[in-house]
């Protein structure tokens, strides 16, 4: 018995686009934040502590965007498989 196919091709494409947009928006925001920090006229022990904590926080966010990016090939495979299935139907 084979698995039944219950998927909407356009929904999968929208999901793929949403992942792309989310990753890009987060990366853009991180770059903007970094530029703002670099331009700030703030150099003391508190700023160094802030930089350390910020770098730790942004590293976690970057890991999350990396994981999201790793989902894209899964969606691509599913989209391709569904397209092939619909062609053969």
C-alpha positions, 0 to 999 in steps of 0.5 A: 500500500502506498502513501496517499498524496495530500499536498497542494503544490502552490501551498508548498511553493508559498511555504518555500518562498516564506522560508526564503523571505524569513531567512533574508529578513532576519539576515538583513536585520542582523546586518543592520543591527551590526552596523548600528552597533559599530557606529555607536559612540560607546566604548567602555566595559559595559559596551564590551560586555554588551558586545559579547552578549550581543554576539552570543545572541546573534550567533544563536539567531544565525544558527536558526537561519542556517537550520531554516535554510537547510529545510529548503532542499526538503521543500524542493524535493517535495515540490519536484516529487509532487510536480512529477506525481501530478504529471503522471496522474 
